[in-house]
Amino acid sequence: MTKTQVKPVEPTPATRYLPIEDYGMIGDLTTVALVGKNGSIDWCCLPDFDSASVFGALLDAEKGGRFAWLPSSRQMSTSNRSTFQRPIF
């Protein structure tokens, strides 16, 4: 496992959106959520893939809604590892 010190990822003030490459997917084969490097869930449809979105900030930063679990410190570290060929955040 590799640990890397990173600066917090923030949406740019001009756009209020993270670049798409700053998202990762988590899911259970029934639904999926897009989680930004800043810890925010910006897209999630529940209970199925074809359900209406619960969090849709990926499309509309003001009205779309998001869920964020943010660190209390501005300094954070991240790590990536893989188990059974599946990424773990």
Distance bins in CASP14 RR format, pairs under 12 A and 6 or more apart:
PFRMAT RR
TARGET T0000
AUTHOR 0000-0000-0000
RMODE 2
METHOD distances of the structure
MODEL  1
1 77 0 0 0 0 0 1 0 0 0 0 0
1 78 0 0 0 0 0 1 0 0 0 0 0
1 79 1 0 1 0 0 0 0 0 0 0 0
1 80 1 0 0 1 0 0 0 0 0 0 0
1 81 1 0 1 0 0 0 0 0 0 0 0
1 82 0 0 0 0 1 0 0 0 0 0 0
1 83 0 0 0 0 0 1 0 0 0 0 0
1 88 0 0 0 0 1 0 0 0 0 0 0
2 77 0 0 0 0 0 1 0 0 0 0 0
2 78 0 0 0 0 1 0 0 0 0 0 0
2 79 1 0 0 1 0 0 0 0 0 0 0
2 80 1 0 0 1 0 0 0 0 0 0 0
2 81 0 0 0 0 1 0 0 0 0 0 0
2 82 0 0 0 0 0 1 0 0 0 0 0
3 76 0 0 0 0 0 1 0 0 0 0 0
3 77 1 0 1 0 0 0 0 0 0 0 0
3 78 1 0 0 1 0 0 0 0 0 0 0
3 79 1 0 1 0 0 0 0 0 0 0 0
3 80 0 0 0 0 1 0 0 0 0 0 0
3 81 0 0 0 0 0 1 0 0 0 0 0
4 37 0 0 0 0 0 1 0 0 0 0 0
4 76 0 0 0 0 0 1 0 0 0 0 0
4 77 1 0 0 1 0 0 0 0 0 0 0
4 78 1 0 1 0 0 0 0 0 0 0 0
4 79 1 0 0 1 0 0 0 0 0 0 0
4 80 0 0 0 0 1 0 0 0 0 0 0
5 74 0 0 0 0 0 1 0 0 0 0 0
5 75 1 0 0 1 0 0 0 0 0 0 0
5 76 0 0 0 0 1 0 0 0 0 0 0
5 77 1 0 1 0 0 0 0 0 0 0 0
5 78 0 0 0 0 1 0 0 0 0 0 0
5 79 0 0 0 0 0 1 0 0 0 0 0
6 22 0 0 0 0 0 1 0 0 0 0 0
6 37 1 0 0 1 0 0 0 0 0 0 0
6 38 0 0 0 0 0 1 0 0 0 0 0
6 71 0 0 0 0 0 1 0 0 0 0 0
6 74 0 0 0 0 0 1 0 0 0 0 0
6 75 0 0 0 0 1 0 0 0 0 0 0
6 76 1 0 0 1 0 0 0 0 0 0 0
6 77 1 0 0 1 0 0 0 0 0 0 0
6 78 1 0 1 0 0 0 0 0 0 0 0
6 79 0 0 0 0 0 1 0 0 0 0 0
6 80 0 0 0 0 0 1 0 0 0 0 0
7 37 0 0 0 0 0 1 0 0 0 0 0
7 38 0 0 0 0 0 1 0 0 0 0 0
7 74 0 0 0 0 1 0 0 0 0 0 0
7 75 0 0 0 0 1 0 0 0 0 0 0
7 76 0 0 0 0 1 0 0 0 0 0 0
7 77 0 0 0 0 0 1 0 0 0 0 0
7 78 0 0 0 0 0 1 0 0 0 0 0
8 18 0 0 0 0 0 1 0 0 0 0 0
8 22 0 0 0 0 0 1 0 0 0 0 0
8 36 0 0 0 0 0 1 0 0 0 0 0
8 37 0 0 0 0 1 0 0 0 0 0 0
8 38 1 0 0 1 0 0 0 0 0 0 0
8 39 0 0 0 0 1 0 0 0 0 0 0
8 40 0 0 0 0 0 1 0 0 0 0 0
8 68 0 0 0 0 0 1 0 0 0 0 0
8 70 0 0 0 0 1 0 0 0 0 0 0
8 71 0 0 0 0 1 0 0 0 0 0 0
8 72 0 0 0 0 0 1 0 0 0 0 0
8 73 0 0 0 0 1 0 0 0 0 0 0
8 74 1 0 1 0 0 0 0 0 0 0 0
8 75 0 0 0 0 1 0 0 0 0 0 0
8 76 1 0 0 1 0 0 0 0 0 0 0
8 77 0 0 0 0 0 1 0 0 0 0 0
8 78 0 0 0 0 0 1 0 0 0 0 0
9 17 0 0 0 0 0 1 0 0 0 0 0
9 18 1 0 0 1 0 0 0 0 0 0 0
9 19 0 0 0 0 1 0 0 0 0 0 0
9 21 0 0 0 0 0 1 0 0 0 0 0
9 22 1 0 1 0 0 0 0 0 0 0 0
9 23 0 0 0 0 0 1 0 0 0 0 0
9 24 0 0 0 0 0 1 0 0 0 0 0
9 35 0 0 0 0 0 1 0 0 0 0 0
9 36 1 0 0 1 0 0 0 0 0 0 0
9 37 1 0 1 0 0 0 0 0 0 0 0
9 38 1 0 1 0 0 0 0 0 0 0 0
9 39 0 0 0 0 1 0 0 0 0 0 0
9 40 0 0 0 0 1 0 0 0 0 0 0
9 42 0 0 0 0 0 1 0 0 0 0 0
9 68 0 0 0 0 0 1 0 0 0 0 0
9 70 0 0 0 0 0 1 0 0 0 0 0
9 71 0 0 0 0 0 1 0 0 0 0 0
9 74 0 0 0 0 0 1 0 0 0 0 0
9 76 0 0 0 0 1 0 0 0 0 0 0
9 78 0 0 0 0 1 0 0 0 0 0 0
10 16 0 0 0 0 1 0 0 0 0 0 0
10 17 0 0 0 0 0 1 0 0 0 0 0
10 18 0 0 0 0 1 0 0 0 0 0 0
10 19 0 0 0 0 0 1 0 0 0 0 0
10 22 0 0 0 0 0 1 0 0 0 0 0
10 36 0 0 0 0 0 1 0 0 0 0 0
10 37 0 0 0 0 1 0 0 0 0 0 0
10 38 1 0 0 1 0 0 0 0 0 0 0
10 39 0 0 0 0 0 1 0 0 0 0 0
10 40 0 0 0 0 0 1 0 0 0 0 0
10 68 0 0 0 0 0 1 0 0 0 0 0
10 70 0 0 0 0 0 1 0 0 0 0 0
10 74 0 0 0 0 0 1 0 0 0 0 0
11 17 1 0 1 0 0 0 0 0 0 0 0
11 18 1 0 1 0 0 0 0 0 0 0 0
11 19 0 0 0 0 1 0 0 0 0 0 0
11 22 0 0 0 0 1 0 0 0 0 0 0
11 23 0 0 0 0 0 1 0 0 0 0 0
11 36 0 0 0 0 1 0 0 0 0 0 0
11 37 0 0 0 0 0 1 0 0 0 0 0
11 38 1 0 0 1 0 0 0 0 0 0 0
11 39 0 0 0 0 0 1 0 0 0 0 0
11 40 0 0 0 0 1 0 0 0 0 0 0
11 42 0 0 0 0 1 0 0 0 0 0 0
11 57 0 0 0 0 1 0 0 0 0 0 0
11 58 0 0 0 0 0 1 0 0 0 0 0
11 61 1 0 0 1 0 0 0 0 0 0 0
11 66 0 0 0 0 0 1 0 0 0 0 0
11 68 0 0 0 0 0 1 0 0 0 0 0
12 18 0 0 0 0 1 0 0 0 0 0 0
12 19 0 0 0 0 1 0 0 0 0 0 0
12 22 0 0 0 0 0 1 0 0 0 0 0
12 38 0 0 0 0 0 1 0 0 0 0 0
12 61 0 0 0 0 0 1 0 0 0 0 0
13 61 0 0 0 0 0 1 0 0 0 0 0
14 61 0 0 0 0 0 1 0 0 0 0 0
15 58 0 0 0 0 0 1 0 0 0 0 0
15 61 0 0 0 0 1 0 0 0 0 0 0
16 38 0 0 0 0 0 1 0 0 0 0 0
16 40 0 0 0 0 0 1 0 0 0 0 0
16 42 0 0 0 0 0 1 0 0 0 0 0
16 57 0 0 0 0 1 0 0 0 0 0 0
16 58 0 0 0 0 0 1 0 0 0 0 0
16 59 0 0 0 0 0 1 0 0 0 0 0
16 60 0 0 0 0 1 0 0 0 0 0 0
16 61 1 0 1 0 0 0 0 0 0 0 0
16 62 1 0 0 1 0 0 0 0 0 0 0
16 63 0 0 0 0 0 1 0 0 0 0 0
16 64 0 0 0 0 0 1 0 0 0 0 0
16 65 0 0 0 0 0 1 0 0 0 0 0
16 66 0 0 0 0 0 1 0 0 0 0 0
17 23 0 0 0 0 0 1 0 0 0 0 0
17 34 0 0 0 0 0 1 0 0 0 0 0
17 36 0 0 0 0 0 1 0 0 0 0 0
17 38 0 0 0 0 0 1 0 0 0 0 0
17 40 0 0 0 0 0 1 0 0 0 0 0
17 42 0 0 0 0 1 0 0 0 0 0 0
17 43 0 0 0 0 0 1 0 0 0 0 0
17 56 0 0 0 0 0 1 0 0 0 0 0
17 57 0 0 0 0 1 0 0 0 0 0 0
17 58 1 0 0 1 0 0 0 0 0 0 0
17 59 0 0 0 0 1 0 0 0 0 0 0
17 60 0 0 0 0 1 0 0 0 0 0 0
17 61 1 0 0 1 0 0 0 0 0 0 0
17 62 0 0 0 0 0 1 0 0 0 0 0
17 64 0 0 0 0 0 1 0 0 0 0 0
17 66 0 0 0 0 0 1 0 0 0 0 0
18 24 0 0 0 0 0 1 0 0 0 0 0
18 34 0 0 0 0 1 0 0 0 0 0 0
18 35 0 0 0 0 0 1 0 0 0 0 0
18 36 1 0 1 0 0 0 0 0 0 0 0
18 37 1 0 0 1 0 0 0 0 0 0 0
18 38 1 0 0 1 0 0 0 0 0 0 0
18 39 0 0 0 0 1 0 0 0 0 0 0
18 40 1 0 0 1 0 0 0 0 0 0 0
18 41 0 0 0 0 0 1 0 0 0 0 0
18 42 1 0 0 1 0 0 0 0 0 0 0
18 43 0 0 0 0 0 1 0 0 0 0 0
18 57 0 0 0 0 1 0 0 0 0 0 0
18 58 0 0 0 0 1 0 0 0 0 0 0
18 61 0 0 0 0 1 0 0 0 0 0 0
18 66 0 0 0 0 0 1 0 0 0 0 0
18 68 0 0 0 0 0 1 0 0 0 0 0
19 36 0 0 0 0 1 0 0 0 0 0 0
19 37 0 0 0 0 1 0 0 0 0 0 0
19 38 0 0 0 0 0 1 0 0 0 0 0
19 42 0 0 0 0 0 1 0 0 0 0 0
19 58 0 0 0 0 0 1 0 0 0 0 0
20 34 0 0 0 0 1 0 0 0 0 0 0
20 36 0 0 0 0 1 0 0 0 0 0 0
20 37 0 0 0 0 0 1 0 0 0 0 0
20 42 0 0 0 0 0 1 0 0 0 0 0
20 43 0 0 0 0 0 1 0 0 0 0 0
20 58 0 0 0 0 1 0 0 0 0 0 0
20 59 0 0 0 0 0 1 0 0 0 0 0
21 34 0 0 0 0 0 1 0 0 0 0 0
21 36 0 0 0 0 0 1 0 0 0 0 0
21 37 0 0 0 0 1 0 0 0 0 0 0
22 34 0 0 0 0 1 0 0 0 0 0 0
22 35 0 0 0 0 1 0 0 0 0 0 0
22 36 1 0 1 0 0 0 0 0 0 0 0
22 37 1 0 1 0 0 0 0 0 0 0 0
22 38 1 0 0 1 0 0 0 0 0 0 0
22 39 0 0 0 0 0 1 0 0 0 0 0
22 40 0 0 0 0 0 1 0 0 0 0 0
22 42 0 0 0 0 1 0 0 0 0 0 0
22 58 0 0 0 0 0 1 0 0 0 0 0
22 78 0 0 0 0 0 1 0 0 0 0 0
23 32 0 0 0 0 0 1 0 0 0 0 0
23 33 0 0 0 0 1 0 0 0 0 0 0
23 34 1 0 1 0 0 0 0 0 0 0 0
23 35 1 0 0 1 0 0 0 0 0 0 0
23 36 1 0 1 0 0 0 0 0 0 0 0
23 37 1 0 0 1 0 0 0 0 0 0 0
23 38 0 0 0 0 1 0 0 0 0 0 0
23 39 0 0 0 0 1 0 0 0 0 0 0
23 40 0 0 0 0 1 0 0 0 0 0 0
23 41 0 0 0 0 1 0 0 0 0 0 0
23 42 1 0 0 1 0 0 0 0 0 0 0
23 43 1 0 0 1 0 0 0 0 0 0 0
23 44 0 0 0 0 0 1 0 0 0 0 0
23 57 0 0 0 0 0 1 0 0 0 0 0
23 58 1 0 0 1 0 0 0 0 0 0 0
23 66 0 0 0 0 0 1 0 0 0 0 0
23 89 0 0 0 0 0 1 0 0 0 0 0
24 32 0 0 0 0 1 0 0 0 0 0 0
24 33 0 0 0 0 1 0 0 0 0 0 0
24 34 1 0 0 1 0 0 0 0 0 0 0
24 35 1 0 1 0 0 0 0 0 0 0 0
24 36 1 0 0 1 0 0 0 0 0 0 0
24 37 0 0 0 0 1 0 0 0 0 0 0
24 38 0 0 0 0 0 1 0 0 0 0 0
24 39 0 0 0 0 0 1 0 0 0 0 0
24 40 0 0 0 0 0 1 0 0 0 0 0
24 41 0 0 0 0 0 1 0 0 0 0 0
24 42 0 0 0 0 0 1 0 0 0 0 0
24 43 0 0 0 0 0 1 0 0 0 0 0
24 58 0 0 0 0 0 1 0 0 0 0 0
24 78 0 0 0 0 0 1 0 0 0 0 0
24 80 0 0 0 0 0 1 0 0 0 0 0
24 87 1 0 0 1 0 0 0 0 0 0 0
24 88 0 0 0 0 0 1 0 0 0 0 0
24 89 1 0 0 1 0 0 0 0 0 0 0
25 31 0 0 0 0 0 1 0 0 0 0 0
25 32 1 0 1 0 0 0 0 0 0 0 0
25 33 1 0 0 1 0 0 0 0 0 0 0
25 34 1 0 0 1 0 0 0 0 0 0 0
25 35 1 0 0 1 0 0 0 0 0 0 0
25 36 0 0 0 0 0 1 0 0 0 0 0
25 41 0 0 0 0 0 1 0 0 0 0 0
25 42 0 0 0 0 0 1 0 0 0 0 0
25 43 0 0 0 0 1 0 0 0 0 0 0
25 44 0 0 0 0 0 1 0 0 0 0 0
25 49 0 0 0 0 0 1 0 0 0 0 0
25 58 0 0 0 0 0 1 0 0 0 0 0
25 86 0 0 0 0 0 1 0 0 0 0 0
25 87 0 0 0 0 1 0 0 0 0 0 0
25 88 0 0 0 0 0 1 0 0 0 0 0
25 89 0 0 0 0 1 0 0 0 0 0 0
26 32 1 0 0 1 0 0 0 0 0 0 0
26 33 1 0 1 0 0 0 0 0 0 0 0
26 34 0 0 0 0 1 0 0 0 0 0 0
26 35 1 0 1 0 0 0 0 0 0 0 0
26 36 0 0 0 0 0 1 0 0 0 0 0
26 39 0 0 0 0 0 1 0 0 0 0 0
26 41 0 0 0 0 1 0 0 0 0 0 0
26 43 0 0 0 0 0 1 0 0 0 0 0
26 44 0 0 0 0 1 0 0 0 0 0 0
26 86 0 0 0 0 0 1 0 0 0 0 0
26 87 0 0 0 0 1 0 0 0 0 0 0
26 88 0 0 0 0 1 0 0 0 0 0 0
26 89 1 0 0 1 0 0 0 0 0 0 0
27 33 1 0 0 1 0 0 0 0 0 0 0
27 34 0 0 0 0 0 1 0 0 0 0 0
27 35 0 0 0 0 1 0 0 0 0 0 0
27 41 0 0 0 0 0 1 0 0 0 0 0
27 43 0 0 0 0 0 1 0 0 0 0 0
27 44 0 0 0 0 1 0 0 0 0 0 0
27 45 0 0 0 0 0 1 0 0 0 0 0
27 46 0 0 0 0 0 1 0 0 0 0 0
27 47 0 0 0 0 0 1 0 0 0 0 0
27 48 0 0 0 0 0 1 0 0 0 0 0
27 49 0 0 0 0 0 1 0 0 0 0 0
27 86 0 0 0 0 0 1 0 0 0 0 0
27 87 0 0 0 0 0 1 0 0 0 0 0
27 88 0 0 0 0 0 1 0 0 0 0 0
27 89 0 0 0 0 0 1 0 0 0 0 0
28 44 0 0 0 0 0 1 0 0 0 0 0
28 46 0 0 0 0 0 1 0 0 0 0 0
28 47 0 0 0 0 0 1 0 0 0 0 0
28 48 0 0 0 0 0 1 0 0 0 0 0
28 49 0 0 0 0 0 1 0 0 0 0 0
28 86 0 0 0 0 0 1 0 0 0 0 0
29 48 0 0 0 0 0 1 0 0 0 0 0
29 49 0 0 0 0 1 0 0 0 0 0 0
29 86 0 0 0 0 0 1 0 0 0 0 0
30 44 0 0 0 0 0 1 0 0 0 0 0
30 45 0 0 0 0 1 0 0 0 0 0 0
30 46 0 0 0 0 1 0 0 0 0 0 0
30 47 1 0 0 1 0 0 0 0 0 0 0
30 48 1 0 0 1 0 0 0 0 0 0 0
30 49 1 0 0 1 0 0 0 0 0 0 0
30 50 0 0 0 0 0 1 0 0 0 0 0
30 51 0 0 0 0 1 0 0 0 0 0 0
31 41 0 0 0 0 0 1 0 0 0 0 0
31 43 0 0 0 0 0 1 0 0 0 0 0
31 44 1 0 0 1 0 0 0 0 0 0 0
31 45 1 0 1 0 0 0 0 0 0 0 0
31 46 1 0 1 0 0 0 0 0 0 0 0
31 47 1 0 0 1 0 0 0 0 0 0 0
31 48 1 0 1 0 0 0 0 0 0 0 0
31 49 1 0 1 0 0 0 0 0 0 0 0
31 50 0 0 0 0 1 0 0 0 0 0 0
31 51 1 0 0 1 0 0 0 0 0 0 0
31 52 0 0 0 0 0 1 0 0 0 0 0
31 53 0 0 0 0 0 1 0 0 0 0 0
31 54 0 0 0 0 1 0 0 0 0 0 0
31 55 0 0 0 0 0 1 0 0 0 0 0
32 41 0 0 0 0 0 1 0 0 0 0 0
32 43 0 0 0 0 1 0 0 0 0 0 0
32 44 1 0 0 1 0 0 0 0 0 0 0
32 45 1 0 0 1 0 0 0 0 0 0 0
32 46 0 0 0 0 0 1 0 0 0 0 0
32 47 0 0 0 0 0 1 0 0 0 0 0
32 48 0 0 0 0 0 1 0 0 0 0 0
32 49 1 0 0 1 0 0 0 0 0 0 0
32 50 0 0 0 0 0 1 0 0 0 0 0
32 51 0 0 0 0 0 1 0 0 0 0 0
32 53 0 0 0 0 0 1 0 0 0 0 0
32 54 0 0 0 0 0 1 0 0 0 0 0
32 55 0 0 0 0 0 1 0 0 0 0 0
33 39 0 0 0 0 0 1 0 0 0 0 0
33 40 0 0 0 0 0 1 0 0 0 0 0
33 41 1 0 1 0 0 0 0 0 0 0 0
33 42 0 0 0 0 1 0 0 0 0 0 0
33 43 1 0 0 1 0 0 0 0 0 0 0
33 44 1 1 0 0 0 0 0 0 0 0 0
33 45 0 0 0 0 1 0 0 0 0 0 0
33 46 0 0 0 0 1 0 0 0 0 0 0
33 49 0 0 0 0 0 1 0 0 0 0 0
33 53 0 0 0 0 0 1 0 0 0 0 0
33 54 0 0 0 0 1 0 0 0 0 0 0
33 55 1 0 0 1 0 0 0 0 0 0 0
33 56 0 0 0 0 0 1 0 0 0 0 0
33 57 0 0 0 0 0 1 0 0 0 0 0
33 58 0 0 0 0 0 1 0 0 0 0 0
33 66 0 0 0 0 0 1 0 0 0 0 0
33 67 0 0 0 0 1 0 0 0 0 0 0
33 89 0 0 0 0 0 1 0 0 0 0 0
34 40 0 0 0 0 1 0 0 0 0 0 0
34 41 1 0 0 1 0 0 0 0 0 0 0
34 42 1 0 1 0 0 0 0 0 0 0 0
34 43 1 0 1 0 0 0 0 0 0 0 0
34 44 1 0 0 1 0 0 0 0 0 0 0
34 45 0 0 0 0 0 1 0 0 0 0 0
34 53 0 0 0 0 0 1 0 0 0 0 0
34 54 0 0 0 0 0 1 0 0 0 0 0
34 55 0 0 0 0 1 0 0 0 0 0 0
34 56 0 0 0 0 1 0 0 0 0 0 0
34 57 0 0 0 0 1 0 0 0 0 0 0
34 58 1 0 0 1 0 0 0 0 0 0 0
34 59 0 0 0 0 0 1 0 0 0 0 0
34 66 0 0 0 0 0 1 0 0 0 0 0
34 67 0 0 0 0 0 1 0 0 0 0 0
34 89 0 0 0 0 0 1 0 0 0 0 0
35 41 1 0 1 0 0 0 0 0 0 0 0
35 42 1 0 0 1 0 0 0 0 0 0 0
35 43 0 0 0 0 1 0 0 0 0 0 0
35 44 0 0 0 0 1 0 0 0 0 0 0
35 55 0 0 0 0 0 1 0 0 0 0 0
35 57 0 0 0 0 0 1 0 0 0 0 0
35 58 0 0 0 0 0 1 0 0 0 0 0
35 66 0 0 0 0 0 1 0 0 0 0 0
35 67 0 0 0 0 1 0 0 0 0 0 0
35 68 0 0 0 0 1 0 0 0 0 0 0
35 69 0 0 0 0 1 0 0 0 0 0 0
35 78 0 0 0 0 0 1 0 0 0 0 0
35 87 0 0 0 0 0 1 0 0 0 0 0
35 89 1 0 0 1 0 0 0 0 0 0 0
36 42 1 0 0 1 0 0 0 0 0 0 0
36 43 0 0 0 0 1 0 0 0 0 0 0
36 44 0 0 0 0 0 1 0 0 0 0 0
36 55 0 0 0 0 0 1 0 0 0 0 0
36 57 0 0 0 0 0 1 0 0 0 0 0
36 58 0 0 0 0 1 0 0 0 0 0 0
36 66 0 0 0 0 1 0 0 0 0 0 0
36 67 0 0 0 0 0 1 0 0 0 0 0
36 68 0 0 0 0 1 0 0 0 0 0 0
36 69 0 0 0 0 0 1 0 0 0 0 0
36 70 0 0 0 0 0 1 0 0 0 0 0
36 78 0 0 0 0 0 1 0 0 0 0 0
36 89 0 0 0 0 1 0 0 0 0 0 0
37 68 0 0 0 0 0 1 0 0 0 0 0
37 70 0 0 0 0 0 1 0 0 0 0 0
37 71 0 0 0 0 0 1 0 0 0 0 0
37 76 0 0 0 0 1 0 0 0 0 0 0
37 78 1 0 0 1 0 0 0 0 0 0 0
37 80 0 0 0 0 0 1 0 0 0 0 0
37 89 0 0 0 0 1 0 0 0 0 0 0
38 57 0 0 0 0 0 1 0 0 0 0 0
38 66 0 0 0 0 1 0 0 0 0 0 0
38 67 0 0 0 0 0 1 0 0 0 0 0
38 68 1 0 0 1 0 0 0 0 0 0 0
38 69 0 0 0 0 0 1 0 0 0 0 0
38 70 1 0 0 1 0 0 0 0 0 0 0
38 71 0 0 0 0 1 0 0 0 0 0 0
38 74 0 0 0 0 0 1 0 0 0 0 0
38 76 0 0 0 0 1 0 0 0 0 0 0
38 78 0 0 0 0 0 1 0 0 0 0 0
39 55 0 0 0 0 0 1 0 0 0 0 0
39 57 0 0 0 0 0 1 0 0 0 0 0
39 66 0 0 0 0 1 0 0 0 0 0 0
39 67 0 0 0 0 1 0 0 0 0 0 0
39 68 1 0 1 0 0 0 0 0 0 0 0
39 69 1 0 0 1 0 0 0 0 0 0 0
39 70 1 0 0 1 0 0 0 0 0 0 0
39 71 0 0 0 0 1 0 0 0 0 0 0
39 76 0 0 0 0 1 0 0 0 0 0 0
39 78 0 0 0 0 0 1 0 0 0 0 0
39 89 0 0 0 0 1 0 0 0 0 0 0
40 55 0 0 0 0 1 0 0 0 0 0 0
40 56 0 0 0 0 0 1 0 0 0 0 0
40 57 1 0 0 1 0 0 0 0 0 0 0
40 58 0 0 0 0 1 0 0 0 0 0 0
40 61 0 0 0 0 0 1 0 0 0 0 0
40 64 0 0 0 0 0 1 0 0 0 0 0
40 65 0 0 0 0 1 0 0 0 0 0 0
40 66 1 0 1 0 0 0 0 0 0 0 0
40 67 1 0 0 1 0 0 0 0 0 0 0
40 68 1 0 1 0 0 0 0 0 0 0 0
40 69 0 0 0 0 1 0 0 0 0 0 0
40 70 1 0 0 1 0 0 0 0 0 0 0
41 53 0 0 0 0 0 1 0 0 0 0 0
41 54 0 0 0 0 1 0 0 0 0 0 0
41 55 1 0 1 0 0 0 0 0 0 0 0
41 56 0 0 0 0 1 0 0 0 0 0 0
41 57 0 0 0 0 1 0 0 0 0 0 0
41 58 0 0 0 0 1 0 0 0 0 0 0
41 64 0 0 0 0 0 1 0 0 0 0 0
41 65 0 0 0 0 1 0 0 0 0 0 0
41 66 1 0 0 1 0 0 0 0 0 0 0
41 67 1 0 1 0 0 0 0 0 0 0 0
41 68 1 0 0 1 0 0 0 0 0 0 0
41 69 0 0 0 0 1 0 0 0 0 0 0
41 70 0 0 0 0 0 1 0 0 0 0 0
41 89 0 0 0 0 0 1 0 0 0 0 0
42 53 0 0 0 0 1 0 0 0 0 0 0
42 54 0 0 0 0 0 1 0 0 0 0 0
42 55 1 0 0 1 0 0 0 0 0 0 0
42 56 1 0 0 1 0 0 0 0 0 0 0
42 57 1 0 1 0 0 0 0 0 0 0 0
42 58 1 0 1 0 0 0 0 0 0 0 0
42 59 0 0 0 0 1 0 0 0 0 0 0
42 60 0 0 0 0 0 1 0 0 0 0 0
42 61 0 0 0 0 1 0 0 0 0 0 0
42 64 0 0 0 0 1 0 0 0 0 0 0
42 65 1 0 0 1 0 0 0 0 0 0 0
42 66 1 0 1 0 0 0 0 0 0 0 0
42 67 0 0 0 0 1 0 0 0 0 0 0
42 68 0 0 0 0 1 0 0 0 0 0 0
43 49 0 0 0 0 0 1 0 0 0 0 0
43 52 0 0 0 0 0 1 0 0 0 0 0
43 53 1 0 0 1 0 0 0 0 0 0 0
43 54 0 0 0 0 1 0 0 0 0 0 0
43 55 1 0 0 1 0 0 0 0 0 0 0
43 56 1 0 1 0 0 0 0 0 0 0 0
43 57 1 0 0 1 0 0 0 0 0 0 0
43 58 1 0 1 0 0 0 0 0 0 0 0
43 59 1 0 0 1 0 0 0 0 0 0 0
43 60 0 0 0 0 0 1 0 0 0 0 0
43 61 0 0 0 0 0 1 0 0 0 0 0
43 64 0 0 0 0 1 0 0 0 0 0 0
43 65 0 0 0 0 1 0 0 0 0 0 0
43 66 0 0 0 0 1 0 0 0 0 0 0
43 67 0 0 0 0 0 1 0 0 0 0 0
44 51 0 0 0 0 1 0 0 0 0 0 0
44 52 0 0 0 0 0 1 0 0 0 0 0
44 53 1 0 0 1 0 0 0 0 0 0 0
44 54 1 0 1 0 0 0 0 0 0 0 0
44 55 1 0 1 0 0 0 0 0 0 0 0
44 56 1 0 0 1 0 0 0 0 0 0 0
44 57 0 0 0 0 1 0 0 0 0 0 0
44 58 0 0 0 0 1 0 0 0 0 0 0
44 64 0 0 0 0 0 1 0 0 0 0 0
44 65 0 0 0 0 1 0 0 0 0 0 0
44 66 0 0 0 0 1 0 0 0 0 0 0
44 67 1 0 0 1 0 0 0 0 0 0 0
45 51 1 0 1 0 0 0 0 0 0 0 0
45 52 1 0 0 1 0 0 0 0 0 0 0
45 53 1 0 1 0 0 0 0 0 0 0 0
45 54 1 0 0 1 0 0 0 0 0 0 0
45 55 0 0 0 0 1 0 0 0 0 0 0
45 56 0 0 0 0 1 0 0 0 0 0 0
45 58 0 0 0 0 0 1 0 0 0 0 0
45 59 0 0 0 0 0 1 0 0 0 0 0
46 52 0 0 0 0 1 0 0 0 0 0 0
46 53 0 0 0 0 1 0 0 0 0 0 0
46 54 1 0 1 0 0 0 0 0 0 0 0
46 55 0 0 0 0 1 0 0 0 0 0 0
46 56 0 0 0 0 0 1 0 0 0 0 0
46 67 0 0 0 0 0 1 0 0 0 0 0
47 54 0 0 0 0 1 0 0 0 0 0 0
48 54 0 0 0 0 0 1 0 0 0 0 0
52 64 0 0 0 0 0 1 0 0 0 0 0
53 59 1 0 0 1 0 0 0 0 0 0 0
53 60 0 0 0 0 1 0 0 0 0 0 0
53 63 0 0 0 0 0 1 0 0 0 0 0
53 64 1 0 0 1 0 0 0 0 0 0 0
53 65 0 0 0 0 1 0 0 0 0 0 0
53 66 0 0 0 0 0 1 0 0 0 0 0
53 67 0 0 0 0 0 1 0 0 0 0 0
54 64 0 0 0 0 1 0 0 0 0 0 0
54 65 0 0 0 0 1 0 0 0 0 0 0
54 66 0 0 0 0 1 0 0 0 0 0 0
54 67 0 0 0 0 1 0 0 0 0 0 0
55 61 0 0 0 0 0 1 0 0 0 0 0
55 63 0 0 0 0 0 1 0 0 0 0 0
55 64 1 0 0 1 0 0 0 0 0 0 0
55 65 1 0 1 0 0 0 0 0 0 0 0
55 66 1 0 1 0 0 0 0 0 0 0 0
55 67 1 0 1 0 0 0 0 0 0 0 0
55 68 0 0 0 0 1 0 0 0 0 0 0
56 62 0 0 0 0 0 1 0 0 0 0 0
56 63 0 0 0 0 1 0 0 0 0 0 0
56 64 1 0 1 0 0 0 0 0 0 0 0
56 65 1 0 1 0 0 0 0 0 0 0 0
56 66 1 0 0 1 0 0 0 0 0 0 0
56 67 0 0 0 0 0 1 0 0 0 0 0
57 63 0 0 0 0 1 0 0 0 0 0 0
57 64 1 0 1 0 0 0 0 0 0 0 0
57 65 1 0 1 0 0 0 0 0 0 0 0
57 66 1 1 0 0 0 0 0 0 0 0 0
57 67 0 0 0 0 1 0 0 0 0 0 0
57 68 0 0 0 0 1 0 0 0 0 0 0
58 64 0 0 0 0 1 0 0 0 0 0 0
58 65 0 0 0 0 1 0 0 0 0 0 0
58 66 0 0 0 0 1 0 0 0 0 0 0
59 65 0 0 0 0 1 0 0 0 0 0 0
59 66 0 0 0 0 0 1 0 0 0 0 0
60 66 0 0 0 0 0 1 0 0 0 0 0
69 76 0 0 0 0 0 1 0 0 0 0 0
69 89 0 0 0 0 0 1 0 0 0 0 0
70 76 0 0 0 0 1 0 0 0 0 0 0
71 77 0 0 0 0 1 0 0 0 0 0 0
71 78 0 0 0 0 0 1 0 0 0 0 0
78 88 0 0 0 0 0 1 0 0 0 0 0
78 89 0 0 0 0 1 0 0 0 0 0 0
79 87 0 0 0 0 0 1 0 0 0 0 0
79 88 0 0 0 0 1 0 0 0 0 0 0
79 89 0 0 0 0 1 0 0 0 0 0 0
80 86 0 0 0 0 0 1 0 0 0 0 0
80 87 1 0 0 1 0 0 0 0 0 0 0
80 88 1 0 0 1 0 0 0 0 0 0 0
80 89 1 0 0 1 0 0 0 0 0 0 0
81 87 1 0 0 1 0 0 0 0 0 0 0
81 88 1 0 1 0 0 0 0 0 0 0 0
81 89 0 0 0 0 1 0 0 0 0 0 0
82 88 1 0 0 1 0 0 0 0 0 0 0
82 89 0 0 0 0 0 1 0 0 0 0 0
83 89 0 0 0 0 0 1 0 0 0 0 0
END
